[in-house]
Amino acid sequence: MKKLLFLVLVVFLVSCEGPTGPMGPAGYDGLDGRDGKDGYGTSWYVTSFTIQPNEWELVGKSGELNSYFFVDKPLKELSNTIYKEGVVVGYIETAKDVKNGLPYVLHLGGEDNLGEFLWTETADFDFYPGGVGFYLTYSDFNTQLRPTSAKTFHIVLMW
C-alpha cells in the first residue's frame, strides 16, 4: 500500500506545472503564397486517349534492335507554364476500372512450335508543351508483331 501511495504522490508532483514563461520572439516571416482565395490554388485537368492498334507507328525497322511503337497526340491544355512549373502524371487502364501508373511493365509469355517464349511489354509516355507521346516497347524487340488491342491512357495535369 505504501508503494501505491508513493507512486500516486510521484505522479502528482511530476504532473504539476509552474507559471507560464514569457512570450518568445516572433518567427521569421514566410514567403507570400497563394491562399486559394484570390483565384489561385491547385488546378487540374484530366483527359484520356484510347489508341487503336492501327495508330501505333513503328520507329525503326521491324524486329530491329531498339525498335518500338509510338503515337503522338496533341494536348493543347498542356501549356508552357504547366510544362515548366506543373505536374504531369500518366496512367494506363489495364482492365475496366483499373489504372496503373506509367511506366507500366507487363511480363508476358507465349508458345509456338519452337516452345515457350517470354517478353516484357513496357508502356510509357513523355510530354511537351501542346502534346504527349505514348510508347510501347518490347524487351525482345519483336516488333514484327503489332499491338492487337486498344490501349487507354489517362493524363492528369496539375498546376
Secondary structure by P-SEA (a helix, b strand, c coil): caaaaaaaaaaaaaacccccccccccccccccccccccccccccccbbbbbccccccccccccccccccbbbbbcccccccccccbbbbbbbbccccccccccbbbbbcccccccbbbbbbbbbccccccbbbbbbbbccccccccccbbbbbbbbbcc
